[in-house]
Amino acid sequence: MRAFLIMALATLCWGTAQAADHALIMGIGNYQRPSANLPGIDRDVQLAENIARSIGVPAANIHRLLDDQVTVAGLAAALGRLEAGIAPGDRVFLYYSGHGSQVRGSGTQKCVEGMFLHDMRLYPDHELEPALQRLGRKASQLVMFNDSCFSGGAASTRSTRGLEQAVPKFYKSDGGSGYTCGQAVNMRRALRGLADEAGQKGSNVIYIAAAREDQVAFATTSGSAATRAWERCLSEPAADSNGSGALDAKELQRCAQQFLNDWGFDQSITVEGNERLPLSFAALPEQPQAGVSEPAQRSAATLEDIRQAASPAIRVELQAQQRLVVGQDPLDIQVRSNRDGYLYLLHVGSDGKTFNLLFPNQLDGENFLHAGQVLSLPRAHWRVRAAGPVGASQLMAIVSDQPRDFLALNHQEGPFRSAPLDSRLQRNLRVEATGIGSSGSSGLYGASAVLSISEVSH
């Protein structure tokens, strides 16, 4: 490791534990009234399963609800089963492809909108909202992809730049009067309330809408446009614009929108919630991408991805002297958490090319931290000094409710685990830190802000 000199020696071991992630994928291509049928929904379901697996949901936990199963009663029951089946630390992915609609309300509720289900009934947003809020309070991460529209304006089947015919995904459930009760919001309000709720879940809630509030979304025989574009971007290395090794919601949105524009679809994918939340591994590039080839930039982005995926319920404070003279000043760190957990210090050397597990280490494996305790590191028997080179190193603290094993950092330099930065390390490190991409999650964890420590010559 290139940043710190070690001054002493002991032993270390720790293990892993896992939770589970879940997906509920809903698609309606065949309606009770055949005039409402939509093309390509079976393809949407396949694409949505690919998206779910990319988020980290194991195949055994991907549940389908199709056609005549997606009724008002069927959907309510499925959401209830999902809520009962998840545990704290689990991630949840919801997907819907079908019609949306608007109807006249009554009293103060002038407009009612929601998903238009197989039994030709509306499942209104105000009934979906409490179900989503209960899921969001229980799960560590909630992602919903809604490929439908609620536009009340006139629209018809059309062709798009030579592609197969595209069918708008809204249904005039008022009998075709063309009633428009206002601009639709694609259920974003249902998650916005949760995201704003005392700031507790906002960082881990994402809502993806296939179109803006004043646009329609389109279905084709090859699948719905927004779903096709989003899934396509999972295999596009260039989508990883910051080189972090992961794709966050904003990167996927930008990539998918470019495909929609190229294909000629007049709809704009929108994202509500934490746009920086990592949702998938990036495809490994064959060669470094222009603009993101600097190791320091990629390592900083990887640490930020890990931080963004952390649970806001575990708050971690990290303090350290942020200017160190190489070969002279010792590292001085204080960490505190609002919850009990196992502490890990991830470090990037000042050369920007090496990840290190600074703590626990072979000298000090006692890494359990009690809630409210201020832990000062390094302890006396493993004091370390800045070793350079001159530049900025980076430090982040993770507190996990379960022990973790950072096997990705499989090189040993003195008492510390370390590994040189490359695309595969970025991927493996994120699996170890977040559990995403493994057979399940590794429980809840919190992460501090990333500290930049300047290492100077004098």
N, C-alpha and C positions, 0 to 999 in steps of 0.2 A: 504494500500500500504506500502511496506516495505522499501522504499528508502528515502523518504523525510518527514520531519515534517512540518505541516502547521501552519501558524501564524495569520490567520484572516478569512470574509464570504459575498456572494451576489447571483445572479441568472444567468440562462443560457438557451438558446433554439436555435435550428437550424434545418433546413430541408434537403430534398434531391431532386435531379433532375436526370433524366436518359436520355441516348442516346440509340442508337440501334447498334447491331452487325449483320454481314451478312456473309453468306457462299454461294459460287457457286461451286457446285459439278458436275463434268463432267465425264461421263463414256461411252466408246464405246466398246460394245461386238459384235455387228452386224455391219459389214462394207458393203459398197456398193459392194465390191468384197468379196463373202463369204469365199474365201480362206484365208482372213485376219482375220476372226472372232476369238475372244478370249473367253475362258470360265470364268464363275464366276464374270463377271463385274457387274451384278445386285447385287450380294452379296457385292462387293466393295462399291457400292453406299450406301447400308444400313450401312455398317461399317463406311463409311466416315461421314454419318449423325450422328452416335454416337460420332465420334471424334469432329464434329462441336458443338454438344450440350455440350460436356465436356469442350470445350473452353469457352462456355457461349452464343453461338448463339441460340436465341429462334427459335422454330420450324417454326414459320411463316416467318422467314427471311432466311430459308434454301432453296435455289433455285437449281433445277436440270436441267441439260442439257444432254440429253441422245441420243445415237446412231445417227439417221439421223438429230438430232438437232445440233450435234457437227460438223458442217462444218466450213470452213474458214469464211464465212459470218456470220454464226450463233454465232460463238465464239466471233468474233469482236463486234457484236451487244450486246451480253450478257455482255462483259467487259465494254462496253460503258454505258449500263443501270446501272451496278453496280457502276461505278464511279459517275454517276449522282445521285444515290440514297443514297450515304453515306455522313456523316457529320464529321467534326473534332471531335475526341473523339471516333468514332466508331472503331471496330476491324473487320478485314476481313480475312476469311479463304477460300482459293482456293484449290480445289482437282481435280486431273486429273488421270484417269486410262484408258489406251489404249496403242496403239503403239507409239513408237518414231522412227525416221529415220534420215538418213544422205543422202545428195545428193551433187553432184559436184557443186561448185560455179563458179563464173567467175571473171576475173580481179584479184584484190587483195584478194577477198573473195574466197579462195580455197575450203572451206567446209561450207555447210549450213546444220544446224540441227534444229530439233524442234519436235513438236507433229504431228503425222500422223493421220489425221482426217477422218471422215466417208466418205467424198467425194473423198477419195484417194489422198488428197492434203496435202502438208506440211504446217503447220503454223509455220514459222521459228522463232527462238529465237529473231532475230533482229526486228521482228514485235511485238512480245510479250513484249519485254523489255520496250518500252515507255509506254505501257498500265500499266505494273506493277509499273513503276516509278510514274505515275500519281496517282495510287491507294495508293502507299506508302507515297506520300507527303500529301495526304488528310487524310488518316486513321491514327489512333494512333498506330495501330499494324497490321502487314501484315504477314500472315503465309501461305505458299504454300507447299502442299504435292504432289509430282509428282511421281506416280507409273507407270513408263514407262522406257524404256531404249533406248539408241542411239548407241549401239554397232554395228559395221559394220562387225564383224568377223563371222565365221561360227558357227551356233548353231542350235540345233534341239530339238524336243520334247523329254523329258527324264522323268524317274521316280526318286523320291527322297526318299530313305529309306522306301519304302513301302507305301508312300502316293500316292494320285491320281496323274495322269500324270500332269506335269508342262509344260506350253507352254511359250517360250521366247516372250517378249513383244517388239519386234522390227520388222519393215517391210522394206524389200529391195525395196524401191520405185524407184530405178534406173533400174528395170526390172530384178533383180536377178543376176547382174554381180558380186556381192560380193564386190563392191567398198567400201573401207575404207578410209575416208578422214581425219582420225586422231582420237585421243581419245575424246570421247564425254564427255560433262560436265553436262548433265542433266539440262540445263538451269540455272545453278548456276551463270553464268555471268550476267544473266538478273537481278538478285537481288543483286549481289555483287556490281554493280555500284551504286545502291541505298543505300546499306549499308555503302558504303564508302563516300557518298555524304556529304562532310563537317561535317561528324560525326553527322548529325542531326537526322537521322532515323536508324542508324545502330543498336542501342540497341533494337529496336522493330521490326526488320525484321528477319524472319526465313524462310529458304528454306530447305525442307526435300526431299531428293532423295532416291528412292528405292534401288539404287545400285551405286557403284563407277563408275567413268568415263570409266573404262575399263571392266565393267561387264554388264551382262544382268539381267533384272528383270523377275520374273516368275509369270504367272497367273495359277490358278487351279480352278476346279469346285466349291471349297469352298471359293473362293476369292483369290486375289493376295497375295503373301506371305508377302510382307512388310506391306501392309495395315492390314492383319489379325494379324500380330505380334504387330503392334503399338496399334491397338484397344484392343487387349488382355491385354496389359500392363496397361490400364486404370483401370482395376479391380484387379491389383496385388499390395497389400500393400507393399511388399518388394521392389517395384520399387522406392519408396520414400526413397532413400538411406540416405538423410541427416535429415529425420524426420521433414521437414518443414510443412507438411500438404498439399503440392502441388507437382506436377510433372513438372520439367522443361524439356526442349528439350533434354538435355544431359542424364538425367535419363531415359526418354522414349526411347532414341536411344539405350542406353546400354541394357535395358530390352528387347526391340524388337530384337536386334541383337542376344541375347542369345536364343530366340525362333527360329530365323532363323537357327542358328547353330544346335540346337537340332533337328529341322525338316529336316536338311540336305540340305538346300538351299545355294548355293555358291554365295551369294550376300551380300554386305555390305551396310547397310543404312548409308547415310551421311547427315550431318547437316551443313548448312552455316548460318552465322549470330550469334546472341546472344544465345549461348547454354544454358545460365542460365535463359532465359526468361520462366516464369511459363506458362504452357499451359493447365493444368488441375488440379482439386483437386485429391489428392491421396485417394485411398480407405482406409477407417478407419481400422486400424489393430485391431485384437481381443485382443492383448496384446502388450506391448512395444517391439520394434524391437531391436535386439542385435546391439550395437554400436551407437544407436541414442536415447538412453533412458534418457540421461541427459537433464533436462529441459532447462538449459542455452544454450545448443547446439541447441535444437529445436527452442527456442525463437529467437536466433540469425538468424537461417535459415529462419524463417518466416518473420522477418523484411527485410532480404535481398531479399526474393521473392517479397515483396511489392515494394522495390526499383527497382528491375529489370524490373517490369511491368510498371514503371512510364514513362511518356512522356519525351523524351530528350529536347523537346521544352521549358519546364518549368524548369529552373535551380535554384536550391535551395541551399543556403550556410548556414551551421550551425556551429557556434562556441560556445564553452563552456569550462570552467575550467575543466580539465580532471582528477584532483586529489583533492578529498574533504575529510576533516577530519570529521568523523561521529560525529554528535551532535554539530558541531562547524561551519563548512564552509557552507555559503549559495550557492544555485544553481545560476549560472550566465550564461545566454544564450543570444546570438545574432543571429538573422535570417534575411536573405535577399533573395529576389526572383527577377528574371528579368521580371516577369509578375505579374499583379494584381491577387489576389486570397485569399482564406480562409486558414488560417494557423492552422495546427493540430500538436501537439507534442505527438508522441507515445513513451512510455517509458516501459522498462522492469526492474523490481526491481533487486537489487543486489543479491537476493536469486535465481534469474533466473526462478521463478515460477509464477510471476504475471505480466500481462500486465496492463498498466495504460494509460489513456488519460490525460496527464498532462495539456494540453491547447487545447481548451477552457475548462473552469471549472465553478463551481458554484460561484466562486468569480469574475471571469473575462470572460465574454462571447464575448467581442469585439475582434474578431479574424480576421478581414479583414486586409490584408497586401497590401500596394501599391507597385508597381514595383519600385525597387531601394531603398525603405525604409529599414533602419536597425531598426529592432524591438528588444528591450532589454526586456528580461523576466527573472524571474518573475517581475511584477510591484510591487510597494511598498506595496500595500494593501494585497498581498498574498505571501510575501517572504517565502521561504522554505529552510530548512537546510537538509544536508545529515543525514539520519536516520539509515543507515546500513540495514542489517548486513555488516560486512567487506566483500568486494568482488567487482565485476565489474557490474555496471548497464549499460544499453544501451539506447540511445536516437536517435530518427530520426524525422526530420521535413518533413511534407507533406504540399504542397501548391496546392489547388484545385481551378479550375475555377467555381466549384459549391459547395454549402454547403453540408456537409456530416453529417450523424448521426451514430455514432459508437455504435449502439445498442448492438453489441456483448459484449461490456464492460458494462454490466448491473448491476454490483455491485457498491455501493456507499461507498467509504471510505473517510470520510471528504468531501471535495468539489470535489474530483476526482472520475471519473468513473474507475472501474478496474474489473478484472476477473482473477481467477486462470487459469494457462496454462493447457489445455488439447487439444486433437485432434479436438474436436468440436469447441473450441474457435479459434484455428488456422484457421479452415475453415470459421467460421463466420467473423472473423476479416478481412480475405482476401476479402470476399464479400463486406464488408463495405468500405474497402480501395480502391479496384480496380473495384468493380462492376461486376467482372467476377463470373459467377455462379448465378447472380440474373436475373431479367427479362430484363436487359440491362446494359450498362455501366453507370457510374456516371460522365461522362465528363472527361476532361483531368486533370491530376495531375502530379506534379513533386515531387521528393523526394531527400532529402540530403543523403550524405553518413551517415552510422550508426556510431555514436560516442560511444566509450567505456569510461565510467567514473569510475575511481577507487575510491572506498570508503575505507578509511584506518582509523586505530584506533588513529594515532597520526602523 
